[in-house]
């Protein structure tokens, strides 16, 4: 979700990193805001009732997901269709034809096009004397160009100005059909009447109006309804934002179950009270209904969810309790995939969590003083090995900080075609060198240790006093193995090793880390800050030779980066600390401050839009991101060192 540094919107949203994003967004380049958005639509259960309705609903769902990223125009949306059908069985071919014809017709009415796809038409198998078939399914992948990747809306409620208002925008007003719904499945039923895209023109008008509202930054949150119904949509928005809601609905002649669980196409939006009139007027002018249905209220574990229908209270529960029910199935599965103690910590922690702790103690706009002793920009070698995958985003961050960046492979150094002599800094990037089959970075370290030319280049570079190095993730593991950080008092060998995360699995998360006082040149002036950062590793648990070594490193201020809890304290609690390292240690530096090794990825957070979430008060401080200062510090030091 963070590799390449080009991901502007991944699966998780909100302060607690909840997997509820409707649309994915990627950048075309780190030096601009153009990019692409993609979203999925699939409704196979509704297709069992009516193949044509299922196909139309798949298209509609894809668009009500895609709508939350600003794209150039509805007519520019293209789709890929993945058909999975047991087409050779009696009646199934006719159902496939019906679904395909319905999809083509509705796309023509909407003005979108399908330009490819994949067919899997053998979705049946003989088991003994029985034929087992998969239900026919159409998966629509919609995609379009984004003129501004920051113009996106996510489901997490934000309660702007403490006056968040909830709006319901139905695409099929006057309809609340329960056929093929999640509720029906809970009762082992299908139902007899499937939701459908009855008015494609209303969907097009809804899409276009919502797009303009996103461009004008009038929406603070939004989510689609067609999976789970209105009540599921509202609850998911509350869970994602860690905020309570107070909802008042009119049944309009429908039963409570139909009203709350009908999976008709539509949106739920959050807007500020000050923008309410403008938003409702724009939908009205487009011929689209927009109903006020409630407000955002409360934050954190004490927040409440209250729902009334025609003045009758049908739900009044704590947000934390409802989220625990919603998450329960996932946590049961997690216990089969990860360390049970870690899963228990995460489950219990959700009951009390608020949001990550962030604090900024410096101005990211300030640039360190450069006296320009060196001629031109200082050279930095971005060193990669077979399996490295973080070199491009690292190169971008270094270039933005003022370095002249060179792409250097280990083969260059092993063959002797290049040495590290011309460089003032060297950076070892993240990834999985040699697939980590021997353990994290052990193959990389062996290449350095047993190739005479590479070893000579590394030793000479480390011994020079005018050089810096940074190791991130796989590079951090390498620096620990080489003894550039965590070395013994006599400097003879390394006394720290990085091993498998306590959770027993790879961890990709956005966490908060605190920067403590240390001799690190890279972190100068950043002390006291608590910043969000991506982690993506399977072996990040720092283990020291003994407790005396750990105490010495801590007391010497050589562990400058720590994972933090929601109160801003170093923590070993999962998943705030994703690997279980003691005292929350996320990075180490050398005694002279020249070498820094860290498991988190600052190079994937040097642009504000690379942060998946930040509190409202910090968002304006992310241009540029505070992490760019780490690279600027290094560039300034290299320029000032003769």
Secondary structure, DSSP 8 states (H G I E B T S, - for coil): --TTS-EEE-SEETTTTEE--S-EEEES-TTSS-EEEEEEEE-HHHHHH-HHHHHHHHHHHHHHHHTTB--S-GGG-EEEEEEE--TTSTTHHHHHHHHHHHHHHHHHHHT-EEEEEEEE---EEEETTEEEE---EEEEEEEEEES-TT-B--SS---GGG-EEEEEEESSTT----BT-HHHHHTT---S-B-----HHHHHHHHHHHHHHHHTT--SEEEE-TTTHHHHHHHHHHHHHTEEEEEEE--TT--HHHHHH---SEEEEEEEGGGHHHHHHHHHHTT---EEEEEEEEESTT-EEEEEETTEEEEEEEHHHHHHHHHHHHHHHHTTTS-HHHHHHHHHHHTT------B--S-TT--------SSSS-EEEEEE-TTB--HHHHHHHHHHHT-EEEEEEHHHHHHTS--STT-SEEEE--B-GGGGTTSTTHHHHHHHHH-HHHHHHHHHHHH-SS-EEEEETHHHHHHHHHTSSSB-TTSSSB-EEEE--TTSS-EEEEEEEEE---S-STTTT-TT-EEEEEEEES--EEEESSHHHHHHHHHTT---EEEB-TTS-B---TTTSSS--GGGEEEEE-TTS-EEEESSBGGGSSSGGG-S---HHHHGGGSS-TTHHHHHHHHHHHHH--
